[in-house]
Amino acid sequence: MKNTLPGPVRLKRSGEYGVVREKAEYEDPARIARKRGISLEEANDWTERELETHGT
């Protein structure tokens, strides 16, 4: 779980060759989108930017 500005998100991790990628579980950006009245795409972009900026 990672606290981001839009709200808390659960992360799923994937990676190979020493490169790890983290992405928010679908339900968390969907919940944020409903709560804030924004599109799912906007919520995904927002959470991805937060994860890139602040890391885990």
N, C-alpha and C positions, 0 to 999 in steps of 0.2 A: 504494500500500500504506500502510495506517495501522495502527500498533500500538495496540491497545486492551487494557484490562484482561483481557477474556476471551481474547484472542489476536489475532494479526495478521489483518487483513481487507483484501481488495482492494475498491476503490471503483468504482462506476460513477456518472457525473455526468450530470445532465439539467438543463435549464433553458430558460426563455424570459423575455422581458421583463426581463432583468437579475436574475432570481431563479435561483439555482443550488441544486439539491438533490443530495445525495450519499447513496448507499445501498450497503450491503455486497452483494457478489456472493453469490448463493445458496449456493455451495459452502462458503464460509467460515463462516457461522453454522451450517450443517449439520455441518461438521467439529467446531466448538466444542461443539455439542449432543451429538454422539456421544462426544467425548472427556470431557466433564464429566457425562454421564448426565442431561442435562436435555432438555426438549422443544425442538423447533425454534422454536416461538413464544417461549419464554423466551430462547433464544440471540439471536433477532432483536431482541427488546425490549432486551436487554442491550447489544448492539452499537450499536443506534440511540441509546440513552441516552448511551453513551460518545462517539459521534460528535457529538451535540448539545452535550454538556458540554465536550468538549475540542477540538472542531472539527478542521480538518485543517491 
